[in-house]
Amino acid sequence: MSNLLVIFTGGTIGSKSGAGAISVHEAGSYAIIEGYQSGPRYRESVKLECVEPLNILSENLVPDDWNVLIETIRSADLSQYDGIIITHGSDTLAYTAAMLSYILCDSPIPIVLVASNYPLGDPRSNGLRNFASAVEFIDEKLKGVYVVYENSAGEAIVYLGTRVTQAVSFTDQLECPYDVHYGIMSGGKLIVNEHPFNPPAQELRARKPAPSPFIAGKDKLQSGLLYVKPFSGMTYDYFDFGQKAPKAVVHDLFHSSTANTSASERHSLLAFAGYCAKHSVDLYLCPLKDSSETLYASSVALQQAGVAFIENMSVDAALMKLTLAYSLYADKQQIREFVMNTPLFYEFVASR
């Protein structure tokens, strides 16, 4: 008998359509259990224990909700379970997957997040299939945090929790750095994508992780970051840190790891970096594949100005690691060391 803990948090996978809107207020969280148990992939050898600490659409999720979810998992006796399935909304799935990967990096069992592109009652929904694939994935006994989500080709893709990025508008598809997913569930079995960037399955089964940096009941996740995504014509003089400043700014980059460094200060990230320094606000730039490669002149100028680049990590994973770091530590050097040089669960994508 396989014992699984199912944690409902809401999201589309736990919602119903009604009165012209999709809402968790007419929640159908347990409908996924009923659907699974009456479906063709149901395994009678699987015992499901269910709890519902949250019931929200994932776009409304804030750090306090993560604290509730973490406390729910930490308070469970994991020795009694073979795995955990967390049902979650797709909008912020990548953020929760990364955060749990860091905080639960010491998990001795698989923790799998699943979502749905449409409510379960919609014939286009992949939610039930994602749930069934998660049940089957847990049989692989890979320790850590994962996401299982069916793509538009009907493939049940497996992602490492720190290597899944936000769902794409219009297609509802999840993505990952370098387009290197961890594997595919097929016929109830995991087919690992044997790529140099992926750890072997046997490593994940046998891994002896470092202790979690987060102590449930003592530590609390907090907000405090500002995320900036550049575009042509970006104007920085709209920012005013004089009244209230963030703890840190995470500034996205164009795909070549570039941003505007022109002489016009109101459009220049270089000038904005100086503004952040003036207000004692830490500035991090992400993503950057590899600083040892030849960079564009704008990136070199930012490096020479002393701006911190987070290398070889998705923006989603970097945002969550920084959120965790600023929740745990006050020393800025300790924060930087933690984020850039302390791997927790394969967040650094390529070999370092």
C-alpha positions as CSV (number, residue, x, y, z in Angstrom):
1,M,0.0,0.0,0.0
2,S,1.3,3.5,-1.0
3,N,0.3,6.3,1.4
4,L,0.1,9.8,-0.2
5,L,-0.7,13.1,1.4
6,V,-2.7,15.4,-0.9
7,I,-2.6,19.1,0.0
8,F,-5.3,21.2,-1.6
9,T,-4.5,24.9,-2.0
10,G,-7.2,26.0,-4.5
11,G,-6.3,27.2,-8.0
12,T,-8.0,26.2,-11.2
13,I,-7.6,22.5,-10.4
14,G,-9.8,23.1,-7.3
15,S,-12.2,25.5,-8.9
16,K,-15.5,25.4,-10.7
17,S,-17.0,27.7,-13.4
18,G,-20.2,29.6,-12.5
19,A,-21.9,32.9,-13.0
20,G,-19.4,33.8,-15.8
21,A,-16.2,33.3,-13.7
22,I,-13.9,30.6,-12.4
23,S,-13.8,30.7,-8.6
24,V,-12.7,28.7,-5.6
25,H,-15.7,29.9,-3.7
26,E,-17.7,27.1,-5.4
27,A,-14.7,24.9,-4.7
28,G,-14.4,21.4,-6.0
29,S,-11.1,20.4,-4.4
30,Y,-12.2,16.9,-3.6
31,A,-13.6,16.4,-7.1
32,I,-10.1,15.5,-8.2
33,I,-10.0,12.6,-5.8
34,E,-13.4,11.4,-7.0
35,G,-12.3,11.8,-10.6
36,Y,-9.1,10.0,-10.0
37,Q,-10.7,7.1,-8.1
38,S,-13.3,6.6,-10.8
39,G,-10.8,7.0,-13.7
40,P,-8.9,4.4,-15.7
41,R,-5.5,5.1,-14.0
42,Y,-6.8,4.6,-10.5
43,R,-4.6,2.3,-8.3
44,E,-6.4,0.5,-5.5
45,S,-3.0,0.2,-3.8
46,V,-2.8,3.9,-3.3
47,K,-4.2,5.5,-0.1
48,L,-4.9,9.2,-0.3
49,E,-5.1,11.4,2.8
50,C,-6.3,14.9,2.1
51,V,-5.9,18.3,3.9
52,E,-6.9,21.8,2.7
53,P,-4.9,24.5,4.5
54,L,-5.5,27.0,1.7
55,N,-8.3,27.6,-0.8
56,I,-7.3,30.5,-3.0
57,L,-6.7,31.3,-6.7
58,S,-2.9,31.3,-7.0
59,E,-2.7,34.8,-8.3
60,N,-3.8,35.9,-4.8
61,L,-1.0,34.0,-3.1
62,V,1.3,36.0,-0.7
63,P,4.2,34.9,1.6
64,D,1.8,34.3,4.6
65,D,0.1,31.6,2.5
66,W,3.5,29.9,1.9
67,N,4.0,30.0,5.6
68,V,0.8,28.2,6.2
69,L,1.6,25.6,3.5
70,I,5.1,25.0,4.9
71,E,3.8,24.6,8.4
72,T,1.3,22.1,7.1
73,I,4.1,20.0,5.5
74,R,6.5,20.3,8.4
75,S,3.8,19.3,10.9
76,A,3.1,16.1,9.0
77,D,5.0,12.9,9.9
78,L,6.7,12.3,6.6
79,S,7.8,8.9,7.6
80,Q,4.1,7.8,7.3
81,Y,4.0,8.9,3.6
82,D,5.5,7.8,0.4
83,G,5.0,11.2,-1.2
84,I,3.0,14.4,-1.2
85,I,0.9,15.9,-4.0
86,I,0.1,19.6,-3.8
87,T,-2.7,20.9,-6.0
88,H,-2.0,24.5,-7.1
89,G,-3.0,27.2,-9.5
90,S,-0.9,27.5,-12.6
91,D,-0.4,31.3,-12.5
92,T,2.2,31.2,-9.7
93,L,3.1,27.5,-9.7
94,A,6.7,28.2,-10.7
95,Y,7.2,30.5,-7.7
96,T,5.8,28.0,-5.1
97,A,7.7,25.1,-6.7
98,A,11.0,27.0,-6.4
99,M,10.3,28.2,-2.8
100,L,9.3,24.7,-1.6
101,S,12.4,23.3,-3.4
102,Y,14.6,25.5,-1.2
103,I,12.8,25.2,2.1
104,L,12.1,21.5,1.7
105,C,15.4,20.6,0.2
106,D,15.8,18.1,3.0
107,S,12.6,16.2,2.1
108,P,13.1,12.4,2.3
109,I,10.1,11.8,-0.1
110,P,8.9,13.2,-3.4
111,I,6.8,16.3,-3.3
112,V,4.9,16.9,-6.5
113,L,3.0,20.0,-7.5
114,V,0.2,19.7,-10.1
115,A,-2.1,22.2,-11.7
116,S,-4.8,22.3,-14.4
117,N,-5.2,24.4,-17.5
118,Y,-9.0,24.5,-17.1
119,P,-11.4,23.5,-14.3
120,L,-11.9,19.8,-14.0
121,G,-15.4,20.0,-15.4
122,D,-14.1,21.4,-18.7
123,P,-13.3,18.6,-21.3
124,R,-10.1,20.5,-22.2
125,S,-8.8,20.1,-18.6
126,N,-5.5,18.2,-18.1
127,G,-5.9,18.3,-14.3
128,L,-7.0,14.7,-13.7
129,R,-4.2,13.4,-16.0
130,N,-1.6,15.6,-14.2
131,F,-2.8,14.2,-10.8
132,A,-2.6,10.6,-12.1
133,S,0.9,11.2,-13.5
134,A,2.0,12.6,-10.1
135,V,0.7,9.5,-8.3
136,E,2.7,7.3,-10.7
137,F,5.8,9.6,-10.5
138,I,5.9,9.1,-6.7
139,D,6.6,5.4,-7.3
140,E,10.0,6.5,-8.7
141,K,11.0,7.5,-5.1
142,L,13.0,10.6,-6.2
143,K,13.6,12.9,-3.2
144,G,12.9,16.6,-3.6
145,V,10.3,18.9,-5.1
146,Y,8.9,18.4,-8.7
147,V,6.2,19.6,-11.0
148,V,4.2,17.3,-13.3
149,Y,2.2,19.1,-16.0
150,E,0.9,17.9,-19.4
151,N,1.9,19.9,-22.4
152,S,-0.1,20.7,-25.5
153,A,1.2,17.5,-27.2
154,G,-0.3,15.4,-24.4
155,E,3.0,14.6,-22.8
156,A,3.2,14.5,-19.0
157,I,6.4,16.6,-18.5
158,V,8.4,16.3,-15.2
159,Y,10.3,19.4,-14.0
160,L,12.7,19.9,-11.2
161,G,11.0,22.4,-8.8
162,T,13.7,25.1,-9.3
163,R,13.7,24.7,-13.0
164,V,10.1,25.4,-14.1
165,T,9.2,28.8,-15.3
166,Q,5.9,30.7,-15.5
167,A,3.1,29.4,-17.8
168,V,3.1,31.2,-21.1
169,S,0.1,33.4,-22.0
170,F,-2.2,32.1,-24.7
171,T,-0.8,28.5,-24.7
172,D,-0.9,27.8,-20.9
173,Q,2.4,25.9,-21.3
174,L,5.1,25.7,-18.7
175,E,8.7,26.2,-19.7
176,C,12.2,25.6,-18.3
177,P,15.7,27.0,-18.7
178,Y,17.5,25.8,-21.9
179,D,14.2,23.9,-22.7
180,V,15.7,21.0,-20.7
181,H,12.9,19.3,-18.7
182,Y,13.7,16.5,-16.3
183,G,11.6,13.8,-18.0
184,I,8.3,12.5,-19.2
185,M,5.8,10.1,-17.6
186,S,4.8,7.4,-20.1
187,G,3.0,4.2,-19.3
188,G,3.1,5.0,-15.6
189,K,7.0,5.2,-15.7
190,L,9.5,8.0,-15.7
191,I,11.6,8.4,-18.8
192,V,14.5,10.7,-17.7
193,N,15.7,13.3,-20.2
194,E,19.4,12.2,-20.1
195,H,20.9,15.6,-20.6
196,P,24.2,16.8,-19.0
197,F,22.3,19.5,-17.1
198,N,20.0,16.9,-15.4
199,P,21.1,14.9,-12.3
200,P,20.6,11.1,-12.8
201,A,17.6,9.5,-11.2
202,Q,19.8,7.4,-8.9
203,E,21.4,10.5,-7.6
204,L,18.0,11.9,-6.7
205,R,16.9,8.7,-5.0
206,A,20.1,8.5,-2.9
207,R,20.7,12.2,-2.3
208,K,21.6,13.2,1.3
209,P,20.6,16.8,1.2
210,A,21.9,19.6,3.4
211,P,19.7,20.8,6.2
212,S,17.0,23.2,5.3
213,P,17.9,26.8,5.9
214,F,14.3,27.5,7.1
215,I,13.0,26.5,10.5
216,A,9.2,26.1,10.5
217,G,7.6,27.8,13.5
218,K,10.6,30.1,13.9
219,D,11.3,31.6,10.5
220,K,8.7,33.4,8.4
221,L,8.7,34.4,4.8
222,Q,8.2,38.1,4.2
223,S,7.7,40.4,1.2
224,G,10.3,43.0,0.4
225,L,11.5,42.7,-3.2
226,L,10.7,44.8,-6.2
227,Y,10.8,43.1,-9.6
228,V,11.5,45.1,-12.7
229,K,11.1,43.9,-16.3
230,P,12.7,46.1,-18.9
231,F,11.2,47.2,-22.3
232,S,12.3,49.6,-25.0
233,G,11.7,53.1,-23.6
234,M,11.8,52.0,-19.9
235,T,11.9,55.2,-17.8
236,Y,13.5,54.8,-14.3
237,D,12.7,58.3,-12.9
238,Y,9.3,57.1,-12.0
239,F,10.8,55.1,-9.1
240,D,10.9,56.9,-5.8
241,F,12.7,55.2,-2.9
242,G,12.7,58.3,-0.8
243,Q,9.4,57.5,0.9
244,K,9.5,53.7,1.0
245,A,12.3,51.5,-0.5
246,P,12.4,47.8,-1.1
247,K,14.9,45.5,0.5
248,A,16.2,44.7,-3.0
249,V,15.4,45.0,-6.6
250,V,15.5,42.1,-9.0
251,H,15.9,43.5,-12.5
252,D,15.2,41.2,-15.5
253,L,17.3,41.4,-18.6
254,F,16.7,40.9,-22.3
255,H,17.5,37.5,-23.6
256,S,21.1,38.4,-24.4
257,S,21.6,39.4,-20.7
258,T,21.5,43.1,-21.7
259,A,19.7,46.2,-20.7
260,N,19.8,49.9,-21.7
261,T,23.0,51.6,-20.5
262,S,22.7,54.7,-22.7
263,A,23.9,58.1,-21.7
264,S,20.3,59.3,-21.1
265,E,20.0,58.8,-17.3
266,R,16.2,58.4,-17.2
267,H,16.5,55.4,-19.5
268,S,19.7,53.9,-18.2
269,L,20.0,50.9,-15.9
270,L,23.5,52.2,-15.0
271,A,21.9,55.4,-13.6
272,F,19.3,53.3,-11.8
273,A,22.0,51.2,-10.3
274,G,23.5,54.3,-8.8
275,Y,20.1,55.4,-7.6
276,C,19.6,52.1,-5.8
277,A,23.1,52.3,-4.2
278,K,22.3,55.8,-3.0
279,H,19.3,54.5,-1.1
280,S,21.1,51.4,0.1
281,V,18.9,49.1,-2.0
282,D,20.6,45.9,-3.3
283,L,20.2,45.4,-7.0
284,Y,20.4,42.0,-8.7
285,L,20.3,41.4,-12.4
286,C,19.0,38.1,-13.9
287,P,19.3,36.0,-16.0
288,L,22.8,35.5,-17.1
289,K,23.9,32.2,-18.7
290,D,27.7,32.4,-18.0
291,S,29.8,35.4,-17.2
292,S,32.9,33.7,-18.7
293,E,31.4,34.0,-22.2
294,T,31.9,37.1,-24.3
295,L,29.2,39.6,-23.2
296,Y,27.7,42.6,-24.9
297,A,29.1,46.0,-24.0
298,S,26.1,47.0,-22.0
299,S,26.5,43.9,-19.8
300,V,30.2,44.6,-19.4
301,A,29.5,48.1,-18.3
302,L,27.0,46.9,-15.7
303,Q,29.6,44.4,-14.4
304,Q,32.3,47.1,-14.2
305,A,29.9,49.2,-12.2
306,G,29.7,46.4,-9.6
307,V,26.1,45.4,-10.2
308,A,25.4,41.8,-9.1
309,F,24.4,39.3,-11.8
310,I,22.8,36.0,-10.8
311,E,24.2,33.5,-13.2
312,N,22.7,30.3,-14.6
313,M,19.4,30.5,-12.7
314,S,15.9,31.4,-14.0
315,V,14.4,34.7,-12.8
316,D,11.6,32.7,-11.1
317,A,14.0,30.7,-9.1
318,A,16.2,33.8,-8.3
319,L,13.2,35.8,-7.1
320,M,12.2,33.0,-4.7
321,K,15.8,32.5,-3.4
322,L,16.2,36.2,-2.8
323,T,12.8,36.3,-1.0
324,L,13.9,33.5,1.2
325,A,17.4,35.1,1.8
326,Y,16.0,38.5,2.8
327,S,13.5,36.7,5.1
328,L,16.3,34.8,6.9
329,Y,19.3,37.1,7.0
330,A,20.2,40.8,7.6
331,D,23.8,40.7,6.5
332,K,24.1,41.7,2.8
333,Q,27.2,39.6,2.2
334,Q,25.6,36.6,3.8
335,I,22.5,37.1,1.5
336,R,24.7,37.3,-1.6
337,E,26.7,34.2,-0.6
338,F,23.5,32.3,0.1
339,V,21.9,33.2,-3.2
340,M,24.9,32.8,-5.5
341,N,27.0,30.1,-4.0
342,T,24.8,27.9,-1.9
343,P,23.0,25.3,-4.0
344,L,19.9,23.8,-2.4
345,F,18.1,21.9,-5.1
346,Y,19.7,22.1,-8.5
347,E,18.7,25.8,-9.0
348,F,22.0,26.4,-10.9
349,V,21.0,24.8,-14.2
350,A,24.3,24.1,-16.0
351,S,27.3,22.4,-14.4
352,R,29.4,24.8,-12.4
